[in-house]
Amino acid sequence: MSPRELVVLGTAGQVPTRRRNHNGYLLRWDAEGLLFDPGEGTQRQMLRAGVSAHDLTRLCVTHFHGDHVLGLPGVIQRINLDRVPHPVTAHYPASGRHFFDRLRHSSAYRETVRLREEPVHGDGVLAETRAFILSAARLSHPVDSFGYRLVERDSRRILPERLAERGVEGPDIGRLQREGSLRGITLEEVSERRAGQRFAFVMDTRMCDGVRVLAEGCDLLVIESTFLDEDAALAEEYGHLTAGQAGRAAAEAGVRHLVLTHFSQRYAEPGEFAGQARAAGFTGELTVAEDLQRIPVPRRR
């Protein structure tokens, strides 16, 4: 199993279909598991995908429409039923706190796990860990909606030939990495910058600045494409993207792997979404998401 992968739990839009469950996406990132937009049926989809409640460390909600949150009560209660041994943090638009409270306490259960609520009040950093920086950006939808962006900190890649040139070997290599300098030799002299990986989750939005900010330079971008291009007027009216808009945004942002999802039930053939994203200029790796699919985060450049 990849230590960094997206597990797709559901890909439908407002209405589920025979083949597509409501939304649900788990990002495994080393020891962290971020569950985005758990729609109705997410708990069962987790079981089918081999995802445990113990895998979850964060719940990230973009907005409070039912197809993105009606699975929350079951997921929260399962976290408590299974006595997850670590705290779980919930991020959601602050304006919807009353919705979160209702969902969290929609029925009686025994609370055994600390669920930390950290509502999103606006654009900016939500959390900084040793593994990544998690931030949010406002999107354009009829209700408050935020996308999420996860960025790994940059690191340094040691260059053996430069170490050899300067006579650094054995235990001194580790010491140089820890301390940053050794006998007048700096870490920068014997290494090169290695950019951290970037992931973004963009759901239910019209094209806006937030989409561009979230997508910029992503290794893996998960983005809604509810409508095909011929229904662009409907997309604008209801606050959604078309496949072509998603593809164009990804191309302009330099995305490496684009994942299209959140498809309206009006379309029977998902292949058209890929074609329109390609026609809009996206040339990187492209996935039209299917339920229970596993998508590895691309290796660092």
C-alpha positions in Angstrom: 0.0 0.0 0.0 1.3 3.5 -0.9 1.9 5.6 2.2 0.5 8.5 0.2 -2.6 7.8 -1.8 -6.2 8.9 -2.4 -8.9 6.3 -1.7 -12.1 7.3 -3.5 -15.2 6.3 -1.5 -17.9 8.1 -3.6 -18.1 10.1 -6.8 -21.7 11.1 -7.4 -23.1 14.6 -7.4 -26.3 15.5 -5.6 -28.0 12.2 -6.4 -26.2 8.8 -6.1 -26.6 6.3 -8.8 -26.3 2.5 -9.1 -22.6 2.8 -9.7 -21.7 5.9 -7.7 -22.1 6.6 -4.0 -22.3 10.1 -2.6 -19.0 11.9 -2.0 -16.2 10.6 0.2 -12.4 10.8 -0.3 -9.6 9.6 2.1 -6.1 11.0 1.6 -3.5 8.8 3.2 -0.5 10.9 3.9 2.1 8.9 5.8 0.7 8.6 9.4 -2.2 10.9 8.7 -5.6 10.2 7.1 -7.7 13.1 6.0 -11.4 12.3 5.1 -12.9 14.9 2.8 -16.7 15.5 2.4 -18.2 12.2 3.8 -21.6 12.0 2.1 -24.3 9.5 2.9 -23.1 5.9 2.9 -19.4 6.8 3.6 -19.1 4.4 6.6 -20.1 1.4 4.4 -17.8 2.6 1.6 -15.0 2.7 4.1 -15.6 -0.9 5.0 -15.7 -1.9 1.3 -12.4 0.0 0.7 -10.6 -1.4 3.7 -10.5 1.9 5.5 -10.6 1.8 9.3 -11.9 4.5 11.6 -8.4 4.3 13.2 -7.0 5.6 9.9 -8.7 8.9 10.3 -6.9 11.9 11.9 -8.9 14.8 10.2 -12.4 15.4 8.9 -12.4 18.2 6.2 -15.8 19.5 5.1 -15.9 21.9 2.1 -19.6 23.0 2.7 -22.9 21.9 4.2 -24.9 20.5 1.3 -26.2 17.0 2.1 -24.3 15.1 -0.5 -21.1 16.2 1.3 -22.0 15.8 4.9 -24.8 13.4 5.6 -22.2 10.6 6.3 -20.7 12.6 9.1 -22.9 11.2 11.9 -22.1 7.6 11.1 -18.4 8.3 10.7 -18.1 10.3 14.0 -20.1 7.6 15.8 -17.8 4.9 14.3 -14.7 6.7 15.5 -16.1 6.6 19.0 -17.4 3.0 18.8 -14.0 1.8 17.7 -12.3 3.9 20.4 -9.8 5.5 18.1 -6.7 6.1 20.3 -5.8 9.5 18.9 -7.7 12.9 18.7 -9.4 13.6 15.5 -9.7 17.2 14.2 -12.7 18.5 12.2 -12.4 21.4 9.8 -15.5 23.0 8.3 -16.8 26.4 7.3 -17.4 28.4 10.5 -20.7 29.7 9.2 -22.1 26.2 9.3 -21.1 25.4 12.9 -24.8 24.9 13.8 -25.1 22.3 11.0 -22.0 20.5 12.3 -23.4 20.5 15.8 -26.6 18.9 14.6 -24.8 16.3 12.6 -22.4 15.4 15.4 -25.2 15.0 17.9 -27.9 13.7 15.7 -28.4 10.6 17.8 -27.3 9.2 21.2 -23.9 7.5 21.4 -21.1 7.2 23.9 -18.2 9.7 23.3 -14.8 8.0 23.8 -12.6 10.0 21.5 -11.6 13.7 21.6 -13.0 15.4 18.5 -11.3 18.8 18.1 -13.3 21.3 16.1 -11.2 23.9 14.2 -13.7 25.8 12.0 -12.5 27.6 8.8 -13.0 31.3 9.1 -11.3 32.4 5.9 -8.4 31.9 3.6 -5.1 30.8 5.2 -3.2 28.1 7.1 -5.3 25.7 9.2 -2.6 23.5 10.6 1.2 23.0 10.5 2.6 19.6 11.3 5.9 17.9 10.7 4.5 16.3 7.6 2.6 19.1 5.9 1.0 22.5 6.0 -2.8 22.4 5.6 -4.6 25.6 4.3 -8.0 26.6 3.0 -9.2 29.0 0.3 -12.7 30.3 -0.3 -14.7 29.0 -3.3 -17.7 30.3 -5.2 -20.9 28.4 -4.3 -24.4 29.3 -3.2 -23.4 28.5 0.4 -20.0 29.1 2.1 -17.5 26.7 0.6 -13.8 26.2 1.1 -11.2 24.0 -0.7 -8.2 22.5 1.0 -4.6 22.4 0.0 -1.9 20.3 1.6 1.8 21.1 1.0 4.8 19.1 2.2 7.7 21.2 3.4 10.7 21.4 1.0 13.7 19.3 1.9 17.3 18.8 0.7 18.6 16.0 -1.5 22.2 15.0 -0.7 24.4 14.8 -3.8 27.1 12.0 -3.3 29.5 13.5 -5.8 29.7 16.8 -3.9 30.2 14.9 -0.6 33.1 13.1 -2.2 34.6 16.3 -3.6 34.7 17.7 -0.1 35.8 14.5 1.7 32.6 14.1 3.8 31.9 10.4 4.5 30.6 8.0 7.1 28.9 9.4 10.3 29.9 12.9 9.2 27.2 12.9 6.5 24.4 12.5 9.1 26.0 15.1 11.3 26.1 17.6 8.4 22.4 16.9 7.7 21.5 17.4 11.4 23.6 20.5 12.1 23.6 22.2 8.7 27.4 22.7 8.6 30.6 20.8 9.3 34.2 22.0 9.1 33.2 25.0 7.1 31.1 22.9 4.7 27.4 23.9 4.5 24.5 21.5 3.7 23.5 23.8 0.8 27.0 23.1 -0.8 26.4 19.3 -1.0 22.7 19.1 -1.7 19.9 20.5 -3.8 16.4 21.7 -2.9 13.7 19.0 -3.2 10.3 20.4 -3.5 7.6 18.9 -1.3 4.5 17.2 -2.7 1.3 19.2 -3.1 -2.3 18.1 -3.0 -5.6 20.0 -3.3 -9.2 19.2 -2.9 -11.6 21.5 -4.8 -15.3 20.8 -4.6 -18.6 22.6 -5.5 -17.5 25.9 -7.0 -17.7 28.1 -10.0 -14.4 29.2 -11.5 -12.8 31.7 -9.1 -9.5 32.8 -7.7 -9.7 30.1 -5.0 -9.6 27.4 -7.6 -6.4 28.8 -9.0 -4.7 29.3 -5.6 -5.5 25.7 -4.5 -4.5 24.1 -7.8 -1.2 25.9 -8.3 1.7 23.4 -8.8 -0.2 20.4 -7.4 1.1 16.9 -7.8 -2.5 15.6 -7.3 -5.6 17.7 -7.8 -9.1 16.3 -6.9 -11.6 18.6 -8.5 -15.3 18.6 -9.2 -16.6 18.5 -12.8 -20.3 18.1 -12.2 -21.3 19.2 -15.7 -20.1 18.7 -19.3 -19.2 21.9 -21.2 -22.5 22.0 -23.2 -24.2 22.6 -19.8 -22.0 25.5 -18.8 -25.0 27.7 -18.1 -26.3 25.2 -15.6 -22.9 25.0 -14.0 -22.7 28.7 -13.5 -26.3 28.9 -12.1 -25.8 26.2 -9.5 -22.2 27.0 -8.6 -20.3 24.2 -10.3 -17.5 23.5 -12.8 -17.6 21.8 -16.2 -15.0 19.2 -17.3 -13.4 21.7 -19.6 -13.1 24.3 -16.9 -11.5 21.8 -14.6 -9.1 20.7 -17.3 -8.2 24.3 -18.2 -7.6 25.2 -14.5 -5.4 22.2 -14.0 -3.4 22.9 -17.2 -2.8 26.6 -16.2 -1.8 25.5 -12.7 0.8 23.0 -13.9 -1.0 20.0 -12.2 0.7 16.6 -12.7 -2.3 14.3 -12.0 -5.9 15.5 -12.4 -8.7 13.6 -10.8 -12.2 14.5 -12.0 -15.2 13.6 -9.8 -18.7 14.7 -8.5 -20.6 13.8 -11.6 -24.2 14.7 -12.2 -26.5 11.7 -12.6 -27.7 13.2 -15.9 -24.6 11.7 -17.7 -24.3 8.0 -18.4 -20.8 8.0 -20.1 -17.9 9.3 -17.9 -15.4 9.1 -20.8 -16.7 12.4 -22.2 -15.4 14.2 -19.1 -11.8 13.1 -19.9 -12.2 14.2 -23.5 -13.4 17.7 -22.6 -10.6 18.1 -20.0 -8.1 17.1 -22.7 -9.6 19.4 -25.2 -9.2 22.3 -22.7 -5.5 21.8 -22.7 -4.6 19.4 -19.9 -1.9 17.0 -20.9 -0.8 15.4 -17.6 -2.1 12.2 -16.0 -5.9 12.2 -15.9 -8.3 10.0 -13.9 -12.1 10.0 -14.2 -12.7 8.8 -10.6 -14.6 5.6 -9.9 -15.9 4.5 -6.5 -13.4 2.4 -4.4 -10.5 3.4 -6.7 -7.0 4.0 -5.2 -4.8 6.7 -6.7 -1.2 7.1 -5.6 0.2 10.6 -5.1 2.8 11.0 -7.8 6.4 10.6 -6.8 8.3 13.7 -6.0 10.1 15.2 -9.0 
